[in-house]
């Protein structure tokens, strides 16, 4: 257990799932559904799919595992996903010594416990997520950009683990928010998502000096004013659609443009960066203690007029 101020952290890295899959992909292919029940990382994935409303894709899983099964033993051992996972495991102590204090610096200094296992897995639809534990899909093409070394890929994974672990601290503080929830639960949920994903993205954006991630597209968009303006505009369009779309259509729009299209991540990260740079880190951290309405107010108070968040009247 590591203590940073009033935050206690017990973060452990575990590559068992990806090691077992590469060692014996045939077991997973024999009964994919049973494999998802027996592997902890896959049980977490099932829960994540249910939480975000996206069905688990067993055909995608089987296809990814078949690619591994078709490799010879030597090819499996030299596979970039497995080599990257092993390099990540070697960086566990450095993550605890440098990455953990960084992410705790973007959380309120009040009692909280980050009890998190980092499960390195494979053959999932997403790159990484935080649901019960943090799960990273080591076979995702996201990490395996041509021209990146194994060290660069591992650094990128560690950078995103900063993001995912920060979510754990956000959730603990959520239970003690001082913001009164909005009467409109749907709008409230959208604002929570923007603050959560946006500030998490800003947290790992500012962790680049520890764990560089030069190929990360979110960071490239954050460094491009035109992209930022476009994502903030999309974010505002999603919020405005609360008045015109029914619940299923709004959820689809938020998932398609806010999550997959990265508007919540890049637009929300720009909000966090603006507060941090124009008011200070203490002001940004106070919004994590207070809630999403405080986040929007703090941002709009110092944002450029054409980039302010526009809340619908509902």
C-alpha positions in Angstrom: 0.0 0.0 0.0 1.4 3.4 -1.0 0.2 6.6 0.7 0.2 9.9 -1.2 -1.3 12.6 1.1 -4.7 11.2 2.1 -4.9 8.8 -0.8 -4.0 5.2 -0.3 -3.1 3.1 -3.4 -2.7 -0.6 -3.9 -2.1 -0.9 -7.6 -0.9 -4.3 -9.0 0.0 -5.3 -12.6 -1.1 -8.7 -13.8 -0.2 -10.1 -17.3 -1.7 -13.6 -16.6 -4.6 -13.3 -19.1 -2.5 -12.4 -22.1 0.2 -14.9 -21.2 -2.3 -17.7 -20.9 -4.0 -16.8 -24.1 -0.8 -16.8 -26.1 0.3 -20.1 -24.4 -3.0 -21.9 -25.1 -5.3 -20.1 -27.6 -7.0 -23.4 -28.3 -8.6 -23.4 -24.9 -10.3 -20.1 -25.5 -11.4 -21.2 -29.0 -12.9 -24.5 -27.7 -15.5 -22.6 -25.6 -15.3 -18.8 -25.9 -18.3 -18.1 -23.7 -16.9 -20.3 -20.9 -13.5 -18.6 -21.3 -15.1 -15.2 -20.7 -16.5 -16.6 -17.4 -13.3 -18.1 -16.1 -10.8 -15.3 -16.9 -11.2 -12.3 -14.6 -10.2 -9.8 -17.3 -13.0 -11.2 -19.6 -15.6 -11.1 -16.8 -14.7 -7.4 -16.3 -15.1 -7.0 -20.1 -18.5 -8.5 -20.0 -19.5 -6.0 -17.3 -18.0 -3.1 -19.3 -20.0 -4.1 -22.4 -23.2 -4.2 -20.3 -22.4 -0.8 -18.7 -21.8 1.0 -22.0 -24.6 -0.8 -23.8 -22.4 -2.4 -26.5 -22.8 -6.1 -26.9 -19.8 -8.4 -26.6 -18.6 -9.5 -30.0 -17.6 -13.2 -29.7 -16.9 -13.4 -33.4 -14.3 -10.6 -33.1 -12.9 -12.5 -30.1 -12.7 -15.8 -32.0 -11.1 -14.2 -35.0 -8.4 -12.5 -32.9 -7.7 -15.7 -31.0 -7.5 -17.7 -34.3 -4.8 -15.3 -35.5 -2.7 -16.2 -32.4 -3.5 -19.9 -32.7 -2.2 -20.0 -36.3 1.2 -18.8 -35.1 4.0 -21.1 -34.3 5.5 -21.1 -30.7 8.4 -18.9 -31.8 6.1 -16.4 -33.5 3.9 -16.2 -30.4 6.9 -15.5 -28.2 8.1 -12.7 -30.5 4.6 -11.2 -31.1 4.6 -7.4 -30.4 1.6 -7.7 -28.1 3.2 -10.2 -25.8 6.6 -8.4 -25.9 4.9 -5.1 -25.1 3.0 -6.7 -22.2 6.2 -8.0 -20.7 7.9 -4.6 -21.0 4.9 -3.0 -19.3 5.2 -5.5 -16.4 8.9 -4.5 -16.1 7.7 -0.9 -15.6 5.4 -1.5 -12.6 7.7 0.0 -10.0 8.3 3.1 -12.2 4.5 3.5 -12.6 4.1 3.4 -8.8 7.0 5.8 -8.2 6.2 8.4 -11.0 2.8 7.7 -12.7 0.8 7.3 -9.5 1.9 10.6 -7.8 1.1 12.3 -11.1 -2.4 11.1 -11.3 -3.0 11.7 -7.6 -2.0 15.3 -8.2 -5.2 15.7 -10.2 -7.3 14.4 -7.4 -8.5 16.1 -4.2 -6.3 15.3 -1.2 -8.9 13.7 0.9 -9.3 10.1 2.1 -9.6 7.7 -0.8 -8.4 4.2 -1.7 -7.3 3.1 -5.2 -7.4 -0.7 -4.9 -6.8 -1.6 -8.6 -5.4 -4.5 -10.5 -4.1 -3.7 -14.0 -5.1 -6.8 -16.1 -3.2 -7.1 -19.4 -5.5 -9.1 -21.7 -6.1 -9.7 -25.4 -8.6 -10.1 -28.2 -11.1 -7.5 -26.9 -13.0 -4.8 -28.9 -11.7 -1.9 -27.0 -8.2 -0.6 -26.1 -8.6 -0.3 -22.4 -11.3 0.4 -19.8 -11.9 0.7 -16.1 -14.7 -1.5 -14.8 -14.2 -3.3 -11.5 -10.5 -3.4 -12.5 -8.4 -1.8 -15.3 -8.2 -4.0 -18.3 -5.8 -3.3 -21.2 -6.2 -5.1 -24.6 -2.6 -5.8 -25.6 -3.6 -7.0 -29.1 -5.5 -3.9 -30.0 -4.1 -2.3 -33.2 -4.2 1.0 -31.3 -0.8 0.2 -29.8 0.8 -1.4 -32.7 1.4 1.6 -35.0 4.1 0.9 -37.6 7.4 2.4 -36.7 7.0 2.3 -32.9 9.5 0.3 -30.8 8.5 -2.1 -28.1 9.6 0.5 -25.5 7.4 3.2 -27.2 4.4 0.9 -27.3 4.9 0.0 -23.6 5.2 3.7 -22.7 2.0 4.5 -24.5 0.2 1.7 -22.6 1.5 3.0 -19.3 0.4 6.5 -20.3 -3.2 5.2 -20.8 -3.0 3.3 -17.5 -2.6 6.7 -15.8 -5.9 7.7 -17.4 -7.7 4.5 -16.3 -6.4 4.6 -12.7 -7.4 8.3 -12.4 -11.0 7.1 -13.1 -10.9 5.2 -9.8 -10.1 8.4 -7.9 -12.9 10.2 -9.7 -15.4 7.6 -8.8 -14.4 7.8 -5.1 -14.8 11.5 -5.1 -18.1 11.3 -6.9 -19.7 9.9 -3.8 -18.9 13.2 -1.9 -19.7 15.8 -4.5 -21.1 19.1 -3.3 -22.9 19.9 -6.6 -26.6 19.1 -6.3 -27.6 16.7 -9.1 -29.6 18.2 -11.9 -33.3 17.4 -12.1 -32.6 16.2 -15.6 -30.7 12.9 -15.0 -29.9 12.5 -18.7 -28.2 15.9 -19.0 -26.4 15.3 -15.6 -25.0 12.0 -17.0 -23.7 13.7 -20.1 -21.9 16.3 -18.0 -20.5 13.6 -15.7 -19.1 11.8 -18.7 -17.5 14.9 -20.1 -15.8 15.8 -16.8 -14.8 12.2 -16.1 -13.3 11.3 -19.6 -12.1 14.9 -20.2 -10.1 15.3 -17.0 -8.8 11.7 -17.2 -7.5 12.5 -20.8 -5.9 15.7 -19.5 -4.3 13.7 -16.7 -2.6 11.3 -19.1 -1.9 14.1 -21.6 0.2 15.8 -18.9 1.9 12.5 -18.0 3.7 12.5 -21.4 6.9 13.7 -19.7 6.8 10.4 -17.7 5.4 8.0 -20.3 5.6 9.5 -23.8 2.8 8.6 -26.2 3.7 10.3 -29.4 1.2 8.4 -31.6 -1.8 9.2 -29.4 -4.5 10.8 -31.6 -6.3 12.5 -28.7 -3.1 14.3 -27.8 -2.6 15.4 -31.4 -6.1 16.8 -31.5 -5.6 18.6 -28.2 -2.5 20.3 -29.8 -4.5 21.4 -32.8 -6.8 24.5 -32.1 -9.0 23.6 -35.1 -9.6 20.1 -33.8 -10.3 21.4 -30.3 -12.9 23.9 -31.7 -14.5 21.1 -33.7 -14.7 18.7 -30.7 -16.1 21.4 -28.4 -18.7 22.2 -31.1 -19.7 18.5 -31.3 -19.9 18.3 -27.5 -22.3 21.3 -27.5 -24.3 19.7 -30.3 -24.7 16.5 -28.2 -25.8 18.6 -25.2 -28.3 20.6 -27.3 -29.7 17.3 -28.7 -31.1 16.6 -25.2 -34.0 18.8 -26.3 -34.7 17.2 -29.6 -33.8 13.5 -29.4 -35.4 10.6 -27.5 -33.3 8.7 -25.0 -32.1 5.8 -27.3 -31.2 8.2 -30.1 -29.3 10.5 -27.7 -27.4 7.6 -26.2 -26.4 6.5 -29.7 -25.3 10.0 -30.6 -23.3 10.4 -27.3 -21.6 7.0 -27.9 -20.9 7.6 -31.6 -19.7 11.2 -31.4 -18.8 11.7 -27.8 -17.0 8.5 -27.1 -15.9 7.0 -30.5 -15.7 10.4 -32.1 -13.7 11.6 -29.0 -15.7 14.8 -28.4 -16.0 14.1 -24.7 -12.3 13.2 -24.4 -10.8 16.0 -26.4 -13.4 18.7 -25.6 -13.4 17.7 -21.9 -9.6 17.6 -21.8 -9.5 21.1 -23.3 -11.8 22.3 -20.5 -9.6 20.8 -17.8 -6.5 22.3 -19.5 -8.0 25.7 -19.7 -8.9 25.7 -16.0 -5.5 24.4 -15.1 -3.6 26.9 -17.2 -5.7 30.0 -16.6 -6.7 29.6 -13.0 -4.5 26.8 -11.6 -4.3 23.2 -10.5 -6.1 23.9 -7.2 -9.1 25.2 -9.1 -9.2 22.2 -11.4 -8.9 19.8 -8.4 -11.7 21.6 -6.6 -14.0 20.8 -9.6 -13.3 17.1 -9.0 -14.4 17.5 -5.4 -17.4 19.5 -6.4 -18.9 17.9 -9.5 -19.7 18.4 -13.2 -21.7 21.6 -12.8 -18.8 23.2 -11.0 -16.5 21.9 -13.8 -18.6 23.7 -16.5 -18.9 26.9 -14.5 -15.1 27.1 -13.8 -14.3 26.5 -17.4 -16.9 28.9 -18.8 -15.6 31.7 -16.5 -12.2 31.7 -18.2 -12.9 30.1 -21.6 -12.7 31.9 -24.9 -16.2 33.1 -25.8 -16.5 30.9 -28.9 -15.5 27.8 -27.0 -17.8 28.0 -24.0 -20.0 25.1 -23.1 -23.6 25.8 -23.8 -26.1 24.0 -21.5 -29.6 23.5 -22.9 -32.6 24.8 -21.2 -34.7 21.7 -20.5 
